[in-house]
Amino acid sequence: MLLINGRSEVWKDDRGEYVALGDIFDLVTRQSFPRSPGWAWAGVGRTYVLAPGESASLRVGFHHEQVDQLAPGLYGLRAHVPKLALDAPPGQLSVTP
């Protein structure tokens, strides 16, 4: 997930931590799978200083037990960062055996 500065001035934030809530869904039915704790993205312990148009990557992390519950295939992925009222464009998650 990319955190992009869409402003016309430098954006600086030293709170250093943003957690995104993740949602995995079926690409055909658009039905979300039940949420489980730990499906989240985070940018932890950082200061962000982004010039206009610059971005910072927020990594995605899953507990292996949660991914193991998914059958191999392609899934939809959504994320929301509550502290920034930011919704990421939908992405995809590929699960392989």
GISULGI-V508310 format. One record per residue. N is the residue number from 1. RES is the residue in one small letter. OMEGA is omega in whole degrees, -180 to 180 (999 if undefined). Layout:
BEGIN
<<N | RES | OMEGA> <N | RES | OMEGA>>
END
This chain:
BEGIN
<<1 | m | 179> <2 | l | 171> <3 | l | -173> <4 | i | 176> <5 | n | 179> <6 | g | 180> <7 | r | 178> <8 | s | 177> <9 | e | 179> <10 | v | 177> <11 | w | 178> <12 | k | 179> <13 | d | -178> <14 | d | 175> <15 | r | 170> <16 | g | -179> <17 | e | 174> <18 | y | 179> <19 | v | 178> <20 | a | 175> <21 | l | -176> <22 | g | 179> <23 | d | 177> <24 | i | -175> <25 | f | 177> <26 | d | -177> <27 | l | -178> <28 | v | -176> <29 | t | -176> <30 | r | 178> <31 | q | 177> <32 | s | 172> <33 | f | 179> <34 | p | 180> <35 | r | 176> <36 | s | 178> <37 | p | 176> <38 | g | 176> <39 | w | -173> <40 | a | 174> <41 | w | 179> <42 | a | 168> <43 | g | -168> <44 | v | 173> <45 | g | -177> <46 | r | 166> <47 | t | 180> <48 | y | 172> <49 | v | -175> <50 | l | 173> <51 | a | 178> <52 | p | 179> <53 | g | 178> <54 | e | -179> <55 | s | 174> <56 | a | -179> <57 | s | 172> <58 | l | -173> <59 | r | 176> <60 | v | 178> <61 | g | 178> <62 | f | 169> <63 | h | -176> <64 | h | 179> <65 | e | -178> <66 | q | 179> <67 | v | 179> <68 | d | 179> <69 | q | -177> <70 | l | 174> <71 | a | 176> <72 | p | -180> <73 | g | -179> <74 | l | -178> <75 | y | 173> <76 | g | -177> <77 | l | 176> <78 | r | 177> <79 | a | 180> <80 | h | 177> <81 | v | -176> <82 | p | -177> <83 | k | -179> <84 | l | -174> <85 | a | -174> <86 | l | 174> <87 | d | 177> <88 | a | 173> <89 | p | 179> <90 | p | 177> <91 | g | 179> <92 | q | 178> <93 | l | 177> <94 | s | 178> <95 | v | -180> <96 | t | -179> <97 | p | 999>>
END
